[in-house]
Amino acid sequence: MTERPTISSRWRTRALIGVPAILLTWAAFRPPDSNSRDEDKFTVVATTGQVGDVARQIGRDHVNVTTLMGPGVDPHLFKASESNVIDLIEADLILYSGIHLEGNLAEVLEQAEKQIPTTAVTEGIPEADLIMPLDDSFYGNPDPHFWFDPTLWTMATDQVAEAFAMADPANAEEYRANAEEYKVEVMALDAWAAERFVDVPEQSRILVTAHDAFGYLGRRYGLEVAGLQGISTSSEAGVRDVQNIADLITANEVKAIFVESSVPRRTIEAVQVAVADRGWNVAIGDALYSDALGDADTPEGTWLGMMRYNIDTIVSGLTGEDHTT
């Protein structure tokens, strides 16, 4: 990251040459909205809900955080709108997830980085800790859904704290202290999650979801994970994928499979039908949060709340408790 710039929004806009010209022209001559911003705070733009949440946990009263991708938005398919471009060019700091999660924003982020401090929260995660798909389901890149492993989430927390410290040195120690407090909460959740998964019998520890977003959670807590689509939702599930997963579910008498809040339900329903054809009834559990958090005014609108909800939902489904249909 570079030092916090004082360059004007007009010249920042011209730097974003990868954005359609009509957006840049509009943004270049847009007057600053002084009424919508607290001048005592610096402005952070985060791409995903997860990144936005950790930014708020660390920045607290010193920052204004804008998140580009709200509840139900799929980051694999997201494309910047005119208002998104305006948010980016007026930011003091841009935070994004990285590992190619925001593939369609790559060029915009590259151009923004030339004038605005821009940080991938995954920069501090060792490559050896990332999951490489066994096939080419994510174009030869690591699985980007790292936030489902709390130990990796603490590394991202440190990365954000250092980005804040560089952007706002006067409050650097406070950001680092906030990060340490938050990491205690993250690891407490990790311990609780491990205890919850003890309730799931060994044979039932198979997590079937709409797309392959839960590999890190499976690795951390001892679950076999099978997704109908690949790591990116831009891939399509075929008939063979449905049949193979239906065989896996039937052979292991898996009690529940799961939809996701940011992925259409239809492919999981196709699996349920295929399993029924094999003589086994599998329930569809409540929707999990994968690439997006829940609504801002709910517990699931935070990383901690999203994780608690997902883990309770998975355990309830796999053990045959309520929360399934």
C-alpha positions in Angstrom: 0.0 0.0 0.0 1.1 3.6 -0.7 0.7 6.7 1.4 -2.8 8.1 1.6 -3.1 10.4 -1.4 -4.5 13.9 -1.7 -5.2 13.6 -5.4 -8.6 15.0 -6.6 -11.5 12.8 -7.5 -11.2 14.0 -11.1 -7.7 12.8 -11.6 -8.5 9.5 -9.7 -11.3 9.0 -12.2 -9.1 9.4 -15.2 -6.8 6.7 -13.7 -9.6 4.1 -13.9 -9.2 3.6 -17.6 -10.6 0.1 -17.5 -14.1 1.4 -16.6 -16.5 2.3 -19.4 -15.9 5.8 -20.5 -19.4 7.0 -19.9 -19.0 6.2 -16.2 -15.7 7.9 -15.9 -16.9 11.0 -17.6 -19.9 11.3 -15.3 -17.8 10.6 -12.2 -15.1 13.1 -13.2 -17.3 16.1 -13.1 -19.6 14.9 -10.2 -19.3 17.5 -7.4 -18.2 16.1 -4.0 -21.1 15.2 -1.7 -19.9 16.9 1.4 -23.2 16.4 3.2 -22.9 12.6 3.1 -19.5 12.2 4.7 -18.1 12.7 8.1 -14.9 14.7 7.5 -13.4 13.4 10.8 -13.4 9.8 9.4 -11.7 8.3 6.5 -13.7 6.4 3.8 -13.2 2.7 3.2 -14.8 0.8 0.3 -15.0 -2.9 0.7 -16.1 -5.3 -2.0 -17.9 -8.1 -0.1 -19.9 -8.2 3.0 -17.3 -10.2 4.8 -14.6 -7.7 4.1 -16.9 -4.8 5.0 -17.7 -6.4 8.4 -14.1 -6.9 9.4 -13.3 -3.3 8.3 -16.1 -2.1 10.7 -14.8 -4.3 13.5 -11.3 -2.8 13.3 -12.0 0.8 12.2 -15.0 1.4 14.5 -15.6 5.1 15.0 -12.7 6.2 12.8 -14.1 5.0 9.5 -17.0 5.2 7.2 -17.4 1.8 5.4 -19.2 1.3 2.2 -19.8 -2.3 0.9 -20.3 -2.8 -2.8 -21.9 -6.2 -2.6 -24.9 -6.6 -0.4 -26.9 -9.6 0.8 -27.6 -12.1 -1.9 -25.1 -10.7 -4.3 -22.8 -13.2 -5.9 -19.2 -11.8 -6.1 -18.2 -14.3 -8.9 -20.7 -12.6 -11.2 -20.7 -9.0 -9.8 -20.0 -6.1 -12.2 -19.5 -2.6 -11.1 -22.3 -0.1 -11.6 -22.0 3.6 -12.0 -22.6 4.2 -8.3 -20.0 1.5 -7.4 -17.4 3.3 -9.6 -18.2 6.6 -7.8 -17.7 4.9 -4.4 -14.3 3.5 -5.5 -12.9 6.7 -6.8 -13.9 8.7 -3.7 -12.4 6.1 -1.3 -9.4 6.8 0.9 -8.8 3.0 1.2 -10.2 0.1 -0.9 -10.3 -3.4 0.6 -11.1 -6.5 -1.4 -11.1 -10.2 -0.7 -8.7 -11.3 -3.4 -7.7 -14.8 -4.7 -9.7 -13.9 -7.8 -13.1 -13.9 -6.0 -14.0 -10.6 -7.5 -13.0 -11.6 -11.0 -15.1 -9.1 -12.9 -13.7 -6.2 -10.8 -10.0 -7.1 -11.5 -9.3 -4.4 -14.0 -11.1 -1.7 -12.1 -9.2 -2.6 -8.9 -5.9 -2.6 -10.8 -6.5 0.9 -12.1 -7.7 2.2 -8.8 -4.6 0.9 -7.0 -2.5 3.3 -9.1 -3.9 6.2 -7.2 -5.8 4.9 -4.1 -4.4 2.6 -1.4 -5.8 -0.8 -2.2 -5.4 -4.0 -0.3 -6.4 -7.6 -0.7 -7.2 -9.0 2.8 -5.8 -12.3 1.7 -2.3 -10.9 1.1 -1.0 -12.2 4.4 -2.2 -15.7 4.0 0.5 -18.2 3.1 -0.1 -20.0 -0.2 0.4 -23.3 1.5 -2.7 -22.6 3.7 -5.0 -22.2 0.6 -6.9 -25.0 -1.0 -6.1 -25.8 -4.6 -9.0 -27.5 -6.4 -8.2 -31.0 -7.6 -9.7 -30.1 -11.0 -9.6 -26.9 -13.0 -12.9 -25.7 -11.6 -11.5 -22.2 -10.7 -9.1 -21.7 -13.7 -6.1 -23.1 -11.8 -6.4 -20.6 -8.9 -6.9 -21.4 -5.2 -10.3 -21.7 -3.7 -11.1 -18.0 -2.7 -13.7 -18.9 0.1 -11.0 -18.7 2.8 -13.2 -16.9 5.4 -14.8 -20.3 6.4 -11.6 -21.2 8.2 -11.5 -18.9 11.3 -7.7 -19.3 11.5 -7.4 -17.8 8.1 -9.9 -15.1 9.0 -7.6 -14.0 11.8 -4.8 -13.5 9.2 -7.1 -11.4 7.1 -8.0 -9.4 10.2 -4.3 -8.6 10.8 -4.0 -7.5 7.1 -6.9 -5.1 7.5 -5.5 -3.7 10.7 -2.1 -3.0 9.0 -3.9 -1.4 6.0 -5.7 0.9 8.4 -2.5 1.7 10.3 -0.8 2.8 7.1 -3.8 4.9 5.9 -4.3 6.5 9.3 -1.1 6.3 11.3 -2.4 8.5 14.2 -4.8 5.7 15.2 -2.6 2.7 14.2 -2.3 1.2 17.7 -6.0 1.4 18.3 -6.6 -0.5 15.0 -4.2 -3.2 16.1 -5.8 -3.4 19.5 -9.2 -3.7 17.9 -7.9 -6.5 15.7 -6.6 -8.4 18.7 -10.0 -8.1 20.5 -11.8 -9.3 17.4 -9.5 -12.3 16.9 -10.3 -13.5 20.4 -14.0 -13.6 19.4 -13.1 -15.4 16.1 -11.2 -18.1 17.9 -13.9 -18.5 20.5 -16.3 -19.2 17.7 -13.8 -21.7 16.3 -13.8 -23.7 19.5 -17.6 -23.6 19.7 -17.9 -24.8 16.1 -15.6 -27.8 16.8 -17.8 -28.8 19.7 -21.0 -28.5 17.6 -19.7 -30.8 14.9 -19.0 -33.5 17.5 -22.8 -34.1 17.4 -22.6 -35.1 13.8 -21.9 -38.9 13.3 -18.9 -39.8 11.2 -20.9 -41.3 8.4 -23.1 -38.2 8.2 -20.3 -35.7 7.8 -21.0 -35.0 4.2 -21.9 -31.4 3.2 -23.7 -31.1 -0.1 -24.3 -27.6 -1.3 -25.2 -25.7 -4.5 -21.6 -24.7 -5.3 -18.3 -25.6 -3.9 -17.8 -22.8 -1.3 -17.3 -24.7 1.9 -14.0 -26.5 1.4 -12.2 -24.5 4.1 -15.0 -25.2 6.6 -14.9 -28.9 5.7 -11.1 -29.0 6.1 -11.3 -27.2 9.5 -14.0 -29.3 11.0 -13.7 -32.7 9.3 -16.5 -32.7 6.7 -16.5 -34.1 3.2 -17.8 -31.3 1.0 -19.5 -31.8 -2.4 -20.8 -28.9 -4.5 -23.0 -29.2 -7.5 -21.3 -26.3 -9.3 -17.6 -25.6 -9.1 -15.9 -23.1 -6.9 -17.2 -20.3 -9.1 -20.9 -20.0 -9.7 -20.2 -19.2 -13.3 -19.8 -22.9 -13.9 -22.9 -25.0 -14.6 -23.9 -28.3 -13.0 -24.6 -31.1 -15.6 -26.7 -34.2 -15.4 -23.6 -36.3 -14.5 -22.8 -34.0 -11.6 -26.4 -34.4 -10.2 -26.3 -38.2 -10.6 -22.9 -38.5 -9.0 -23.9 -36.5 -6.0 -27.2 -38.4 -5.7 -25.2 -41.6 -5.6 -23.0 -40.2 -2.8 -26.0 -39.1 -0.7 -27.9 -42.4 -1.1 -24.9 -44.6 -0.3 -24.2 -42.6 2.9 -27.8 -42.0 3.8 -27.2 -38.3 4.1 -30.1 -36.6 5.8 -29.9 -33.1 4.4 -28.5 -31.0 1.5 -28.3 -27.3 1.4 -29.1 -24.3 -0.8 -27.3 -21.0 -0.5 -28.5 -17.4 -0.2 -26.7 -16.2 -3.3 -27.2 -19.3 -5.6 -30.5 -20.4 -7.3 -32.3 -23.3 -5.6 -33.2 -25.3 -8.7 -30.0 -27.5 -9.0 -30.3 -28.7 -5.4 -33.9 -29.6 -6.0 -32.8 -31.7 -8.9 -30.5 -33.6 -6.6 -33.4 -34.2 -4.2 -35.4 -35.7 -7.0 -32.6 -37.9 -8.2 -32.0 -39.2 -4.6 -35.7 -40.0 -4.3 -35.5 -42.0 -7.5 -32.9 -44.1 -5.7 -35.1 -44.9 -2.8 -33.7 -42.4 -0.2 -35.4 -39.2 1.0 -33.0 -36.3 1.6 -34.3 -33.0 3.1 -33.3 -29.6 1.8 -32.0 -27.6 4.8 -32.3 -23.9 5.4 -30.3 -21.7 3.1 -26.6 -21.2 4.0 -24.7 -18.0 3.6 -21.7 -18.6 1.3 -20.5 -15.7 -0.8 -22.7 -13.0 0.9 -23.7 -12.1 4.4 -27.3 -11.7 5.6 -29.2 -8.4 6.0 -27.3 -5.6 7.8 -29.8 -5.5 10.6 -29.6 -9.2 11.5 -27.0 -11.3 13.3 -26.2 -13.0 10.0 -25.1 -9.6 8.6 -21.8 -10.1 10.4 -19.1 -12.7 9.9 -19.5 -14.0 13.4 -23.3 -14.2 13.1 -23.1 -15.8 9.6 -20.8 -18.5 10.9 -22.9 -19.3 13.9 -26.0 -19.5 11.8 -24.3 -21.7 9.1 -22.9 -24.1 11.6 -26.1 -24.5 13.6 -28.0 -25.1 10.3 -25.5 -27.7 9.0 -25.4 -29.6 12.3 -29.2 -29.5 12.6 -29.6 -30.8 9.0 -27.0 -33.5 9.1 -28.3 -34.9 12.5 -31.9 -34.8 11.4 -33.0 -32.1 13.7 -35.5 -29.3 12.6 -34.7 -26.6 10.1 -35.2 -28.8 7.0 -37.9 -29.1 4.4 
